[in-house]
Amino acid sequence: MIGFLFSLVAVLVLVGIALVGVGGLGLKVLFGVIIPYAAVLTFFAGLVYRVVDWARSPVPFRIPTTCGQEKSLAWIKPNKIDNPCSTGAVVLRMIFEVLTFRSLFRNMKLDYREGPKIRYSSEKFLWLFALMFHYAFLVVILRHLRFFTEPIALWQQTLEHLDGFMEFNLASYAIGLPTIQLSGLVLLGGVTLLLVRRIIVPGVRYISLAADWFPLFLITFICLTGILARYVVRIDVVKVKEMAMGLATFHPVVPDGISVWFYIHLFLVCVLFAYFPFSKLMHMGGVFLSPTRNLVNNSRAVRHVNPWSYPVKTHSYQEYEDDFREEMVEAGLPVDKSLEEAAAEKAAKEAPAAPETQETEEKRED
Amino acid sequence: MDTKPEFKPGTFLYAGKASALETVGLANPRDWSPTDDDWKLPADWKGIVREGMAERLQRFRSFKLFMDICVRCGACADKCHFFIGSGDPKNMPVLRAELIRSIYRGEMKTAGKILGKLAGGRKLTEDVIKEWFYYFYQCTECRRCSVFCPYGIDTAEITIIAREILNLLGTNIDWIASPVANCFMTGNHLGLKPHTFKENIEYLLDDIEEYVGVKIEPSFNRKGAEILFVTPSGDVFAEPGIFTLMGYLMLFDHIGLDYTWSTYASEGGNFGFFTSHEMMKRLNAKMYAESKRLGVKWILGGECGHMWRVVHQYMDTLNGPADWLEQPINPLTGTRFENAASTKMVHITEFTADLIKNNKLKLDPSQNDHIIPTFHDSCNTSRGMGMLEEPRYVLNNVCNNFVDMAPQVIRENTFCCGSGSGLNAGEYLEMRFRGGLPRANAVKRVHEDHGVNMLSCVCAIDRAVFPALMDYWVPGVGVCGVSELVANALVMEGQGEREYNLRGEENPSYKPPAEDEASAEAGEEGEE
């Protein structure tokens, strides 16, 4: 629980920092220009560093987790996605993994009965919440690109139109609210559900670290401040766009008259960007590199090379036969060297004893 | 994370014997027990662990990635058979991994070094090593969790590497270390010397002659054979594995296969896999070395689980390329095993399925009519290979009553026997029964609903451990290898009356020959 409280407090402190920094001290350049640039730089540099760092470690063995029939005999139908037999199939497996969370979709729940009996039932909530969360986040990010582009591209308009299909909600016209963008609400809903799940499912609560709570709280507050800025405080979007375009074109300007709520929102986003590469959020990049998912299951058909392979000491057949020659001959097993040959060789070697050990050592090196 | 494991009898494994460690040159051979306060770790054990971890982070992308990207979503939590059977939270795959991740953060990451527990970090202490020993020898490397992980995090991979690190300190278990030493010296885990290996098989040949009425004379260490056959040595040694081995002998005789056994490459299994990647390579080298010495064309492998993960995913990388071998072709059907083009090693079940598909076997499945078998997918052949249909095809052709268990517990979702990866020791029985509960529970269901009375499998460890597990959880269910059921159904040339099965028991499905039918029926009626 210490991680839970620490993370909540940490996010509240972050809110406080922006509130005091901009609202109290008026550090608009710091919070509106310097921190955003630093955060974005950290994000991209960190992202590249982490991915390169992972990629520097080789994949010595071909270890896909096979979740379906392999390609074997011609008349047996292989499961190409879950047991990929070609690069194309791996691409397909990864697409399903990344876009539809296929592995998570498999999830099932067990419950104990008297007996003891165990039952397994489908459990799709985690998959559903995760899907809600990630797709809503994607749409929110894409929508925010309108602040950084001029003119607004057709796809952006279309996306906004789709996202705002709740426009039919006359009530919002009546009270003069801007178009309700569904993605923001779904994102808040998704992150809340994930948070609640982490709190109420005992097993998940038990395994949770501060590193799990912190991003959840951070994203929750980003959603809240964003929604607040759009629908309640009604920040001056034109000025925000002016500022965003300034940042995007490297001619930063800090227009007056933007609400402090915007700065809080921006600061939390900056923290998320800067925190991202050093956190579990890197699962975004990591999933593409996972050797149990991104390898073709063809290790019997095509040799996989281990770049750091080294020779090892084995026990050769010759050594084995030397150990057991008499028993083997007695049992009628064929031998490479007859008892007489072996005895003669031994006698010959025992006379000049010195070089013998070295020779066997060499033989042992595989 | 703060609760220390308690080394209670039945829940931990005995320490590796010094003599075994010395035979293969493993670190820190000494006399010790997990119940001792002082584990006699090497003087600089912390440095060894840190260096060992750093080296493996550089060598294995899997390890490095799996240390970093877990989001602790909990999808894996209830997928582990040891968690289901023990309720111990550290048996949740996510927490098993956190046992080592916390050290990774606390010892190697800046945030973890400074913030400690708040950043999920821990310091390395002797208690950590004891905990690792307890829990990394309480994972069977079955990979079930990795099926459900959205990032494919594979606890088997983490356990494999954790055990490598434990081995650097000499903290290993006897049930793995002794078979490794045996296998290194004699070619097989059981330490069967060449003459004993041959004699054991000869006993089984006598049994075949007695119960089936055919005399089979296989060859050993024969140069110039077309095929080298390698199977786990458990099949040579103990029931019910020996009946599976009798099955191989009969099958090969039935089709007149030109093959040889080897007393040197007399082990398909590889407990080196449960020690380190290096030891896996050292032990596995025998198969290819022997195939070269004997001049065979390709290798056929018997029924085994982890053996097949090693052969399928590691062998070619470790010991290949085996240029002297040829791409396997079934000499009877002409089928080219494209999927084994590089390793040149074919699974007996693939081979048998191919024979049946091409009508090369004379089968009488009614010989198995009294048997209602289900099939246990081995962890390794399902999740580390994908051999799912072949055994089912074979079973459906040699039996009339095959019943599958529920989809949640078979194929890629299969549950481990609870004793894999070298944990099948006698002193570990309580944990094995706990870990085997989910599998047993699923068998119980088909036993009650469909009258299943035989658990068939393609794994030597399964055959060794399931009889006790079934007796405990589901009495009345026997255990056999798929090849035993094949042999039951084989109509051997020149066979006698099949009144007895390979186990020497009267065969309830035996039907006397047609000419005696009338009198036999009369006799039965008389009895009624």
Chai-1 contact restraints between the chains, C-beta under 6 A:
chainA,res_idxA,chainB,res_idxB,connection_type,confidence,min_distance_angstrom,max_distance_angstrom,comment,restraint_id
A,W54,B,K64,contact,1.0,0.0,6.0,A-B,restraint_1
A,W54,B,L65,contact,1.0,0.0,6.0,A-B,restraint_2
A,S57,B,Q58,contact,1.0,0.0,6.0,A-B,restraint_3
A,S57,B,R61,contact,1.0,0.0,6.0,A-B,restraint_4
A,S57,B,K64,contact,1.0,0.0,6.0,A-B,restraint_5
A,V59,B,R61,contact,1.0,0.0,6.0,A-B,restraint_6
A,F61,B,Y314,contact,1.0,0.0,6.0,A-B,restraint_7
A,F61,B,T317,contact,1.0,0.0,6.0,A-B,restraint_8
A,R62,B,Q313,contact,1.0,0.0,6.0,A-B,restraint_9
A,I63,B,Q313,contact,1.0,0.0,6.0,A-B,restraint_10
A,T65,B,R143,contact,1.0,0.0,6.0,A-B,restraint_11
A,T65,B,S146,contact,1.0,0.0,6.0,A-B,restraint_12
A,T65,B,V147,contact,1.0,0.0,6.0,A-B,restraint_13
A,T65,B,G152,contact,1.0,0.0,6.0,A-B,restraint_14
A,T65,B,R383,contact,1.0,0.0,6.0,A-B,restraint_15
A,T66,B,R383,contact,1.0,0.0,6.0,A-B,restraint_16
A,T66,B,G386,contact,1.0,0.0,6.0,A-B,restraint_17
A,C67,B,V147,contact,1.0,0.0,6.0,A-B,restraint_18
A,C67,B,E412,contact,1.0,0.0,6.0,A-B,restraint_19
A,Q69,B,G386,contact,1.0,0.0,6.0,A-B,restraint_20
A,Q69,B,L388,contact,1.0,0.0,6.0,A-B,restraint_21
A,Q69,B,E389,contact,1.0,0.0,6.0,A-B,restraint_22
A,E70,B,G386,contact,1.0,0.0,6.0,A-B,restraint_23
A,K71,B,N339,contact,1.0,0.0,6.0,A-B,restraint_24
A,S72,B,N339,contact,1.0,0.0,6.0,A-B,restraint_25
A,S72,B,E350,contact,1.0,0.0,6.0,A-B,restraint_26
A,L73,B,D354,contact,1.0,0.0,6.0,A-B,restraint_27
A,I76,B,E389,contact,1.0,0.0,6.0,A-B,restraint_28
A,N83,B,G386,contact,1.0,0.0,6.0,A-B,restraint_29
A,F101,B,P150,contact,1.0,0.0,6.0,A-B,restraint_30
A,S103,B,F148,contact,1.0,0.0,6.0,A-B,restraint_31
A,S103,B,P150,contact,1.0,0.0,6.0,A-B,restraint_32
A,L104,B,A75,contact,1.0,0.0,6.0,A-B,restraint_33
A,L104,B,P150,contact,1.0,0.0,6.0,A-B,restraint_34
A,R106,B,F148,contact,1.0,0.0,6.0,A-B,restraint_35
A,N107,B,A75,contact,1.0,0.0,6.0,A-B,restraint_36
A,N107,B,F148,contact,1.0,0.0,6.0,A-B,restraint_37
A,M108,B,Q408,contact,1.0,0.0,6.0,A-B,restraint_38
A,L110,B,D78,contact,1.0,0.0,6.0,A-B,restraint_39
A,I118,B,N441,contact,1.0,0.0,6.0,A-B,restraint_40
A,Y120,B,Q408,contact,1.0,0.0,6.0,A-B,restraint_41
A,G203,B,G74,contact,1.0,0.0,6.0,A-B,restraint_42
A,G203,B,A77,contact,1.0,0.0,6.0,A-B,restraint_43
A,V204,B,G74,contact,1.0,0.0,6.0,A-B,restraint_44
A,Y206,B,P89,contact,1.0,0.0,6.0,A-B,restraint_45
A,I207,B,R72,contact,1.0,0.0,6.0,A-B,restraint_46
A,I207,B,V94,contact,1.0,0.0,6.0,A-B,restraint_47
A,I207,B,L95,contact,1.0,0.0,6.0,A-B,restraint_48
A,L209,B,G120,contact,1.0,0.0,6.0,A-B,restraint_49
A,A210,B,L118,contact,1.0,0.0,6.0,A-B,restraint_50
A,A211,B,G120,contact,1.0,0.0,6.0,A-B,restraint_51
A,D212,B,R72,contact,1.0,0.0,6.0,A-B,restraint_52
A,K280,B,V71,contact,1.0,0.0,6.0,A-B,restraint_53
A,M282,B,I69,contact,1.0,0.0,6.0,A-B,restraint_54
A,H283,B,I69,contact,1.0,0.0,6.0,A-B,restraint_55
A,H283,B,V71,contact,1.0,0.0,6.0,A-B,restraint_56
A,H283,B,Y151,contact,1.0,0.0,6.0,A-B,restraint_57
A,G286,B,L65,contact,1.0,0.0,6.0,A-B,restraint_58
A,G286,B,I69,contact,1.0,0.0,6.0,A-B,restraint_59
A,G286,B,Y151,contact,1.0,0.0,6.0,A-B,restraint_60
A,V287,B,Y151,contact,1.0,0.0,6.0,A-B,restraint_61
A,L289,B,L65,contact,1.0,0.0,6.0,A-B,restraint_62
A,S290,B,Y151,contact,1.0,0.0,6.0,A-B,restraint_63
A,S290,B,G152,contact,1.0,0.0,6.0,A-B,restraint_64
A,P291,B,R61,contact,1.0,0.0,6.0,A-B,restraint_65
A,P291,B,S62,contact,1.0,0.0,6.0,A-B,restraint_66
A,T292,B,S146,contact,1.0,0.0,6.0,A-B,restraint_67
A,T292,B,G152,contact,1.0,0.0,6.0,A-B,restraint_68
A,T292,B,D154,contact,1.0,0.0,6.0,A-B,restraint_69
A,R293,B,G152,contact,1.0,0.0,6.0,A-B,restraint_70
A,S299,B,Q313,contact,1.0,0.0,6.0,A-B,restraint_71
A,R300,B,H312,contact,1.0,0.0,6.0,A-B,restraint_72
A,R300,B,N339,contact,1.0,0.0,6.0,A-B,restraint_73
A,R300,B,A340,contact,1.0,0.0,6.0,A-B,restraint_74
A,R300,B,T343,contact,1.0,0.0,6.0,A-B,restraint_75
A,A301,B,N339,contact,1.0,0.0,6.0,A-B,restraint_76
A,A301,B,A341,contact,1.0,0.0,6.0,A-B,restraint_77
A,A301,B,S342,contact,1.0,0.0,6.0,A-B,restraint_78
A,V302,B,S342,contact,1.0,0.0,6.0,A-B,restraint_79
A,R303,B,D316,contact,1.0,0.0,6.0,A-B,restraint_80
A,R303,B,G320,contact,1.0,0.0,6.0,A-B,restraint_81
A,R303,B,P321,contact,1.0,0.0,6.0,A-B,restraint_82
A,R303,B,S342,contact,1.0,0.0,6.0,A-B,restraint_83
A,H304,B,T317,contact,1.0,0.0,6.0,A-B,restraint_84
A,N306,B,T317,contact,1.0,0.0,6.0,A-B,restraint_85
A,W308,B,R59,contact,1.0,0.0,6.0,A-B,restraint_86
A,V312,B,E278,contact,1.0,0.0,6.0,A-B,restraint_87
A,V312,B,K281,contact,1.0,0.0,6.0,A-B,restraint_88
A,V312,B,R282,contact,1.0,0.0,6.0,A-B,restraint_89
A,T314,B,R282,contact,1.0,0.0,6.0,A-B,restraint_90
A,T314,B,A285,contact,1.0,0.0,6.0,A-B,restraint_91
A,H315,B,F184,contact,1.0,0.0,6.0,A-B,restraint_92
A,Y317,B,Y264,contact,1.0,0.0,6.0,A-B,restraint_93
A,Y317,B,R293,contact,1.0,0.0,6.0,A-B,restraint_94
A,Y320,B,Y264,contact,1.0,0.0,6.0,A-B,restraint_95
A,F324,B,K193,contact,1.0,0.0,6.0,A-B,restraint_96
A,F324,B,P194,contact,1.0,0.0,6.0,A-B,restraint_97
A,E327,B,H195,contact,1.0,0.0,6.0,A-B,restraint_98
A,M328,B,P194,contact,1.0,0.0,6.0,A-B,restraint_99
A,A331,B,H195,contact,1.0,0.0,6.0,A-B,restraint_100
A,A331,B,K198,contact,1.0,0.0,6.0,A-B,restraint_101
A,L333,B,P194,contact,1.0,0.0,6.0,A-B,restraint_102
A,L333,B,F220,contact,1.0,0.0,6.0,A-B,restraint_103
A,L333,B,N221,contact,1.0,0.0,6.0,A-B,restraint_104
A,P334,B,N221,contact,1.0,0.0,6.0,A-B,restraint_105
